[in-house]
Amino acid sequence: MPDKMIALILYGNGAELGNFKFFADDLSTGLIGRKAFARTEITIKETLDRASVVDAIDKTPAGSLIKELHVFSHSIGGGLYVGYHEATAGMNRQAAAAAHPARSAKEKTGVITYEQALAAETGGVLSDHLMRPPLTTMRDRLRKKFATGATIKLWGCNSGVSGWVYSDAVDPEGRRYTADQNETATIYYWRALNTQNMPKPAIAQAIADYFNVPTYGAGSGSHIEVLHEGKWLTSTDYKKKTGRYAGEPQTLRLHPDAGDYNKFAPAAPMSAGRSAPRLVALLLAGLASVAVAGAAQAQSACPEPVYATRAAPAPPLHAAIAALDARRALKAITPEAIKTVDAAGDTPLLVALSTRRLLEPAGLGAPRAAAVKQETQAKASLARALIARGADAAQAGARGETPLIRLAQSDFPAAIESDLARLLLKRGAVVDARDTAGSTALIVAARRGKSGLAALLREAGADPSLVNCRGETGRP
């Protein structure tokens, strides 16, 4: 009996572009309408992290082969970010940044390595992931899930852009970014990915090579289009024509700002699936990264974070705070809810004191400064509301991070930061409480160059002589 041909439609977190499930459902309806597939031959799955993307493909039913794979995701040239603005992905990235707090590659301690940054990116499918274990060990098995003549389409922006260079924010407002390994920034995180696999292939090309399946990706940003009277209109033109905004009732798609989706053919296979010049480039990039990796590996044995999975959904209050949904969050605040912890061991107050937008890669989503400002203002208001309703200002998370330490790790504007610190101290925060790395809020503030917060903590009695696992103190 011949194999059943199926369409697999995966969708990540849409955030500013809306609910990607609407797009997936509309695509499914279109495939059925064109008689490309029957309803029983289409599978739609939400995939908010790399593991779930791989799992969805790997669990293609026996006797079926994927004829078309469609993925709705935010992306940049270097990777698909199905977990964009997703809480667990954000928690894991923040945990990695906290465990490796160096602000440039030239520092002697706290420098994150290429491998450590890749491990932390649970919400993304990066071209780098596809060329390393465990995905390299699964490649042959996953290729067998596709039918002869199959295609893959990456719906969204920039998946066809090659040569991506990652950068870190220089200022807490997200106005300027740097790719210079040695420039001091708010954190040294994304730049670690530039130490190997350079120049980065477009993620569309990397996926085509990995699955050995032609893949379509956008060479530009993308926008929402609405099907109206048999024609595709931009959402702006649809609003002008009809006087209403498009939503779930309308038929929607994502379309590149420039041109159409471009086809990327699989590269001619070699022993490692790459051309000789490509292998030379990778070797040179690897040699160039030895100094950075060596510095990080030489540091003392500080604990590595254990990354959470999406095995359980975030509690309602945590989810509302992460989504910056103040109305829903305020309704969800109860004496029981403020004590609840999520998969990462964080209380709602710790989530409210975590600014994660700045840690997402530049090039994704809304303009960075605007997104960062929106997050810091919304979360500061929610943190105050939680404290006012009885949230414990001293309760630590799974890694020992108290609200005061988390505040020092985050990127609130200085005035808001000082106000929140005073509020936490007034409500019982222990000024010299330590996390599992031995860091106090003062040590973190000193490390991150937060002179105002450091001075406030010293005035509150913080001991600048305490030492963490990296030998750092709270001295100026």
Secondary structure, 3 states (H helix, E strand, C coil): CCCEEEEEEEECCCHHHCCHHHHHHHHHHHHHHCCCCCHHHEEEEECCCHHHHHHHHHCCCCCEEEEEEEEECEEECCEEECCCCCHHHHHHHHHHHHHCCCCCCCCCCCCCCHHHHHHHCCCCEEHHHHCCCCHHHHHHHHHCCEEEEEEEEEECCCCCCCCCCCCEECCCCCCCEECCCCCCCCCCCHHHHHHCCCCCCCHHHHHHHHHCCCEEECCCCEEEEEEECCEEEEHHHHHHHHCCCCCCCCCEEEEECCCCCEEECCCCCCCCCCCHHHHHHHHHHHHHCHHHHHHHHCCCCCCCCCCCCCCCCCCHHHHHHHCCCHHHHHHHCCCCHHHCCCCCCCCHHHHHCCCCHHHCCCCCCCCHHHHHHHHHHHHHHHHHHHHHCCCCCCCCCCCCCCHHHHHHHCCCCHHHHHHHHHHHHHCCCCCCCCCCCCCCHHHHHHHCCCHHHHHHHHHCCCCCCCCCCCCCCCCC
